[in-house]
Amino acid sequence: MKALLPLCAALFSGCIQTIAIRAVGNIVDEGFGAIAGEQDLAFAEQALPANLKLLEVMLKGDPDNERILLLLSEGYSSYALGFVEDKDVERARMFYLRGKEFGMRVLQQDPWLAQALRGSPEDLKTELGRRGRDDVRAVFWTAFGLGSYINLSLTDPDALIELPRAEAMMRFVASTDSSFYYGGAYLFLGTLYGSRPRILGGDADLSRQYFEKALAINRGKFLMTHVYYARSYAVQTLNESLFDDLLRKVDEATLEILPEFRLANAIAKQKAKSLLSRKAKLF
């Protein structure tokens, strides 16, 4: 009996730790919502890394915690997009990979999805065809991290070979819950087909259709849609007037059009200014 006491104490302590981590996880989840509503880019850039490392520390005590894994997947990819990729491509690639890996850890908890992810893109497409909205968030952020990594690795054949897998995941999101993240799957697919010439798999008409679907869903309030529409489709088709019109809308929009996502729209405004400054090189 005495021999069992330390074991019981250890198990009890572990349960308490897990409960505490999950309770704190709820608070951190709300904290990320507060950051998403922030409009001061410098403040958000400083706050995000500390929150991400806190989540990683918490994850060590509860390594299969889906909520924490998803926050890390979304957080690292969002940090790379907003604050890193325009300054340091290699660091952005690293953070996008982290975002993808944390998302994969959620998906791989399901044995059937884990098997499909190890198979071909067709295997993954088939398995995703059996899934529903409960899987959308994890699939979206995994594909977002992977696709963004690929976009910064276009000279790497090992990265490019993963593109059909990322596309299959985003098509699942688009067909299952097209409104998720303000039409984010359509934005992704529009960028995918609009940023490459036809000889390399691009399709300008398809790209335009996807961007217009995203804009119909978010009613033009998610400003990143305009930025990527301009950066990919408008540049690839040399449509200078559309480029100007899209970025003008970003510049004229108020951050209050989407108060819960002020940060994303503030980042979009910054990216729009950067694009305009490079217009002479793009056209």
C-alpha positions in Angstrom: 0.0 0.0 0.0 2.8 2.4 0.9 4.5 1.6 -2.4 1.4 2.8 -4.3 1.3 6.2 -2.5 4.1 7.8 -4.6 2.5 6.5 -7.8 -0.9 7.8 -6.8 0.6 11.1 -5.9 2.4 11.3 -9.2 -0.7 10.5 -11.1 -2.7 13.0 -9.2 -0.1 15.7 -9.7 -0.1 14.9 -13.4 -3.9 15.3 -13.6 -3.8 18.6 -11.8 -1.0 19.8 -14.1 -3.0 18.9 -17.2 -6.2 20.6 -15.8 -4.1 23.7 -15.0 -2.5 23.8 -18.4 -5.9 23.5 -20.1 -7.4 26.2 -17.9 -4.5 28.6 -18.7 -4.8 27.6 -22.3 -8.3 29.1 -22.4 -6.8 32.4 -21.1 -4.0 32.3 -23.7 -6.6 31.6 -26.4 -8.4 34.7 -25.4 -5.1 36.6 -25.3 -4.5 35.7 -29.0 -7.9 37.1 -29.8 -6.8 40.4 -28.1 -3.6 40.4 -30.2 -5.6 39.9 -33.4 -7.6 43.0 -32.5 -4.4 45.1 -31.9 -3.6 47.8 -34.5 -0.1 48.8 -33.3 2.2 46.6 -35.4 5.3 47.2 -33.2 3.4 46.2 -30.1 2.0 43.0 -31.7 5.4 42.0 -33.1 6.9 42.1 -29.6 4.0 40.4 -28.0 3.5 37.4 -30.3 6.9 35.6 -29.7 6.5 35.7 -26.0 3.0 34.2 -26.2 4.2 31.5 -28.6 7.0 30.4 -26.3 4.6 30.3 -23.4 2.4 28.0 -25.4 5.4 25.8 -26.2 6.3 25.5 -22.5 2.7 24.6 -21.7 2.7 22.0 -24.5 5.5 20.1 -22.8 3.1 19.3 -20.0 0.2 18.3 -22.3 1.8 17.4 -25.7 -1.4 16.3 -27.4 -3.4 19.4 -26.4 -5.2 20.2 -29.7 -6.1 23.8 -28.7 -2.5 24.6 -27.9 -1.2 22.9 -31.0 -3.6 24.8 -33.2 -2.8 28.1 -31.6 0.9 27.4 -32.2 0.2 26.4 -35.8 -1.8 29.6 -36.5 0.6 31.8 -34.4 3.8 30.8 -36.1 2.5 31.1 -39.6 0.8 34.4 -38.8 4.0 35.8 -37.2 6.0 34.7 -40.3 3.5 36.3 -42.7 3.1 39.6 -40.8 6.5 40.3 -39.4 9.2 38.1 -41.0 8.8 37.1 -44.6 9.4 40.7 -46.0 12.6 41.0 -44.0 14.2 37.6 -43.7 13.1 34.8 -46.0 15.1 32.0 -44.3 13.6 32.8 -40.9 10.1 33.0 -42.4 10.6 29.5 -44.0 11.6 28.2 -40.5 8.6 29.7 -38.8 6.2 28.5 -41.6 7.6 25.0 -41.1 6.9 25.2 -37.4 3.4 26.2 -38.1 2.9 23.3 -40.5 4.5 20.8 -38.0 2.2 21.9 -35.1 -0.8 21.5 -37.4 0.4 18.1 -38.5 0.6 17.0 -34.9 -3.1 17.6 -34.6 -4.0 15.8 -37.8 -1.7 12.8 -37.0 -3.6 12.1 -33.8 -6.2 10.6 -36.1 -4.8 7.2 -37.4 -6.6 7.4 -40.7 -5.5 10.9 -41.5 -2.0 10.0 -40.3 -1.9 7.2 -42.8 -3.3 9.4 -45.6 -0.7 12.1 -44.9 2.0 9.5 -45.4 0.5 8.4 -48.7 0.0 10.2 -52.0 -1.9 13.4 -52.5 -4.8 11.3 -53.9 -4.8 9.2 -50.8 -5.1 12.4 -48.7 -7.8 13.8 -51.0 -9.8 10.6 -50.6 -9.5 10.6 -46.8 -10.4 14.3 -46.6 -13.5 13.5 -48.6 -14.8 11.6 -45.6 -14.2 14.5 -43.2 -16.3 17.5 -42.1 -16.1 20.9 -40.4 -14.4 19.6 -37.3 -11.2 19.1 -39.2 -11.3 22.4 -41.1 -9.2 24.5 -38.7 -6.3 22.0 -38.4 -6.3 21.3 -42.1 -6.3 25.0 -43.0 -3.4 26.0 -40.8 -1.4 23.0 -41.7 -1.9 23.7 -45.4 -1.2 27.4 -44.8 2.1 26.8 -43.2 3.1 24.2 -45.8 1.9 26.3 -48.8 3.6 29.5 -47.5 6.9 27.5 -47.0 6.6 26.2 -50.6 6.0 29.8 -51.9 9.3 30.8 -50.4 11.1 27.7 -51.7 10.2 27.7 -55.4 13.8 26.6 -56.3 13.7 23.6 -54.0 12.3 20.5 -55.7 11.7 18.8 -52.3 9.4 21.6 -51.3 7.6 21.8 -54.7 6.7 18.1 -54.6 4.5 18.9 -51.5 2.4 21.4 -53.4 -0.3 19.0 -54.5 -0.7 18.0 -50.8 -1.2 21.6 -49.7 -3.6 22.2 -52.6 -5.7 19.1 -51.7 -6.0 20.3 -48.1 -7.1 23.8 -49.1 -9.6 22.4 -51.6 -11.1 20.4 -48.7 -11.4 23.6 -46.7 -13.0 25.5 -49.6 -15.6 22.8 -50.2 -16.3 22.1 -46.6 -16.4 25.6 -45.0 -15.5 28.2 -47.6 -16.2 31.0 -45.1 -13.4 29.8 -42.7 -10.9 32.6 -42.0 -12.8 35.1 -44.3 -12.5 32.9 -47.3 -8.9 32.0 -46.6 -8.9 28.9 -48.7 -10.0 30.8 -51.8 -7.4 33.5 -51.1 -4.7 30.7 -50.9 -5.9 29.0 -54.2 -6.2 32.4 -55.9 -2.6 33.1 -55.0 -1.5 29.6 -56.0 -2.9 29.9 -59.5 -2.2 33.6 -59.9 1.5 33.8 -59.0 2.8 31.4 -61.6 2.8 31.6 -65.4 0.6 29.0 -67.2 3.6 26.9 -68.3 4.4 26.3 -64.6 0.8 25.4 -63.6 -0.7 28.9 -63.3 -4.2 29.8 -64.4 -5.1 33.5 -64.4 -8.8 32.9 -65.0 -9.1 30.4 -62.2 -7.1 32.8 -59.9 -9.4 35.7 -60.6 -12.5 33.5 -59.8 -11.0 32.4 -56.5 -10.2 35.9 -55.4 -13.6 37.1 -56.3 -15.1 34.3 -54.3 -13.0 35.3 -51.3 -14.1 38.9 -51.7 -17.7 37.9 -51.9 -17.3 36.0 -48.6 -15.4 38.7 -46.6 -17.1 41.6 -48.5 -13.7 43.2 -49.0 -13.2 43.7 -45.2 -10.3 41.3 -45.0 -7.8 43.5 -46.7 -5.1 40.8 -47.2 -7.4 39.5 -50.0 -6.8 42.7 -52.0 -3.1 42.6 -51.4 -2.6 39.1 -52.6 -5.0 39.6 -55.6 -2.8 42.6 -56.6 0.5 40.8 -55.9 -0.3 37.6 -57.8 -3.0 37.9 -60.4 -2.7 41.6 -61.2 1.1 41.4 -61.5 1.1 38.1 -63.5 -1.5 39.5 -66.0 0.2 43.0 -66.1 -3.1 44.5 -65.1 -1.8 47.8 -63.8 -5.2 49.5 -63.3 -6.5 46.6 -61.2 -3.3 46.6 -59.2 -3.7 50.3 -58.4 -7.4 49.9 -57.6 -6.9 47.0 -55.2 -4.2 48.7 -53.3 -6.1 52.0 -53.2 -9.0 50.2 -51.5 -6.5 48.9 -48.9 -5.1 52.4 -48.3 -8.5 54.0 -48.0 -10.0 51.4 -45.7 -10.3 52.0 -42.0 -9.1 49.4 -39.5 -12.5 49.5 -37.9 -14.1 47.7 -40.8 -13.0 44.5 -39.1 -12.2 45.4 -35.5 -11.6 41.8 -34.4 -8.9 41.5 -37.1 -7.3 45.0 -36.9 -3.8 43.4 -36.8 -4.2 41.5 -40.0 -5.6 44.5 -41.8 -2.8 46.7 -40.4 -0.3 44.2 -41.8 -2.2 44.3 -45.1 -1.8 48.1 -45.3 1.9 47.8 -44.6 2.3 45.2 -47.4 0.2 47.3 -49.8 2.6 50.2 -49.3 5.6 48.0 -49.9 4.0 46.7 -53.1 3.3 50.2 -54.4 6.9 51.2 -53.7 8.0 48.3 -56.0 5.5 49.0 -58.7 8.0 50.2 -61.3 9.9 46.8 -61.0 6.7 44.8 -61.2 5.3 46.3 -64.4 
